[in-house]
Amino acid sequence: MAQHSHKSMNLRDRLAAASSKLHEIGSHDLADAVDEVLAPNACGKLRTSDPAAKRSARNFPMKTTVPERAHIKASAAAVGDELVDRVSEGLRLFVSGEFVPEKPMRASKGTGKAPANLNLRANEQLCSRASARCEEVAAELGWTPTVSGVALAYLKRLYPLPDTDV
């Protein structure tokens, strides 16, 4: 196999070359591991397999409805998004002041859809910074957002429901 300068190859190409080389020398288990990293959505799987990431992540439920949860998950999957990444992005934008959630609408009693939780993990430090920001903006907004509410509002902005009654 020809030698390539790593500057002329992107990371994906270098990993593919590493996999080929590993296969050539008979290290098929290692080559398979590299191939698994190259698979679609593998970065999220790799991230969730990191014990350090698990210790520094906090689970939080976002209260939504069954149809809305299904819509968000399907919409993210359709474009290859990892919801954990989008939630972190939304929280970072909120902390920096680049994203302001709208006040959530409450359904009248008995008129809402079946409730559901969308459970995701986010970095504990990021959640703490977002929580502090929630308190900071409460007076300005006239209501107090929550970290899970901010995350859900961002997901709803990224994956808006169709105009039908979903």
C-alpha positions in Angstrom: 0.0 0.0 0.0 1.3 3.4 -0.9 2.3 5.8 1.8 0.0 8.8 2.1 0.7 12.1 3.8 -1.9 12.5 6.5 -2.2 16.2 5.5 -3.6 15.1 2.1 -6.2 12.8 3.5 -9.2 13.5 5.8 -9.8 11.5 8.9 -12.3 9.2 7.2 -9.8 8.4 4.4 -7.0 7.7 7.0 -9.3 5.4 9.0 -10.3 3.5 5.8 -6.6 3.2 4.9 -5.9 1.9 8.4 -8.7 -0.6 8.2 -7.3 -1.9 4.8 -3.8 -2.2 6.3 -5.1 -4.0 9.3 -6.9 -6.5 7.1 -3.7 -6.9 5.0 -1.7 -7.9 8.1 -4.3 -10.2 9.4 -5.7 -8.0 12.3 -9.3 -8.5 11.2 -10.8 -7.8 14.7 -9.0 -4.4 14.8 -10.0 -3.7 11.2 -13.6 -4.5 12.0 -13.5 -2.0 15.0 -12.2 0.7 12.7 -14.9 -0.1 10.1 -17.5 0.1 12.9 -16.3 3.6 13.7 -16.7 4.5 10.0 -20.3 3.3 9.9 -23.1 5.9 9.8 -24.0 7.4 13.2 -21.0 5.5 14.8 -19.7 8.6 16.5 -22.8 8.7 18.8 -22.2 5.0 19.6 -18.6 5.6 20.3 -19.4 8.5 22.5 -21.9 6.6 24.6 -19.5 3.7 25.0 -17.0 6.1 26.7 -17.1 5.5 30.5 -15.8 9.0 31.2 -18.6 10.5 29.1 -21.2 8.5 31.0 -19.9 9.7 34.4 -20.0 13.3 33.3 -23.4 13.1 31.6 -26.8 13.7 33.3 -30.0 12.2 32.1 -33.0 14.5 32.0 -36.5 13.8 30.8 -38.2 16.2 28.5 -42.0 16.2 28.9 -43.7 15.9 25.6 -46.4 13.8 23.8 -46.1 10.4 22.2 -46.6 11.8 18.7 -44.2 14.7 19.2 -41.5 12.4 20.6 -42.0 10.0 17.7 -41.8 12.9 15.2 -38.6 14.3 16.8 -36.9 10.9 16.8 -37.9 10.1 13.2 -36.9 13.5 11.9 -33.5 13.3 13.6 -32.9 9.8 12.2 -34.0 10.9 8.7 -31.2 13.4 8.5 -28.6 11.3 10.5 -28.7 13.5 13.6 -27.9 12.2 17.0 -30.4 13.8 19.4 -27.7 14.0 22.2 -25.6 16.2 19.9 -28.5 18.5 19.0 -29.5 18.9 22.7 -25.9 19.8 23.6 -25.8 22.3 20.7 -29.1 23.9 21.8 -27.9 24.2 25.4 -24.6 25.7 24.3 -26.5 28.2 22.1 -28.8 29.0 25.1 -25.9 29.6 27.5 -24.2 31.9 24.9 -27.5 33.8 24.4 -27.9 32.8 20.8 -31.0 30.7 21.4 -34.0 31.8 23.4 -36.8 29.3 23.9 -40.4 30.3 23.6 -42.6 29.8 26.6 -44.1 26.4 26.4 -47.8 26.2 25.7 -49.8 24.2 28.2 -52.7 22.1 26.9 -56.0 22.5 28.7 -56.9 19.6 31.0 -58.3 16.6 29.1 -57.4 18.0 25.6 -53.8 16.9 25.4 -52.2 14.0 23.7 -50.8 11.0 25.6 -47.9 12.3 27.6 -44.4 10.9 27.1 -40.8 11.6 28.2 -37.9 12.0 25.8 -34.9 11.0 27.9 -31.5 12.2 26.8 -28.1 12.7 28.4 -26.1 15.9 28.3 -22.8 17.0 29.8 -23.2 17.8 33.5 -21.2 21.0 33.4 -23.2 22.2 30.3 -26.5 21.4 32.2 -25.2 23.4 35.2 -24.4 26.4 33.0 -27.7 26.2 31.3 -29.5 25.9 34.7 -27.7 29.1 35.9 -28.7 30.8 32.6 -32.3 29.8 33.1 -32.3 31.8 36.4 -30.5 34.7 34.8 -33.1 35.2 32.0 -36.2 34.5 34.1 -37.0 38.1 34.9 -36.4 39.2 31.3 -38.6 36.4 29.9 -41.3 36.7 32.5 -41.1 33.0 33.1 -38.5 30.6 34.3 -37.2 28.1 31.7 -35.9 24.7 32.7 -32.9 22.9 31.2 -35.2 20.2 29.8 -37.6 22.8 28.5 -34.8 24.6 26.7 -33.6 21.4 25.2 -37.0 20.4 24.0 -37.7 23.9 22.6 -34.5 23.6 20.5 -35.4 20.2 19.2 -38.9 21.5 18.3 -37.2 24.3 16.4 -34.9 21.9 14.5 -37.7 19.4 13.8 -41.0 21.3 13.6 -44.2 19.4 13.6 -46.2 19.5 10.4 -49.2 21.9 10.4 -51.5 18.9 11.0 -52.7 18.2 14.5 -49.9 15.9 15.6 
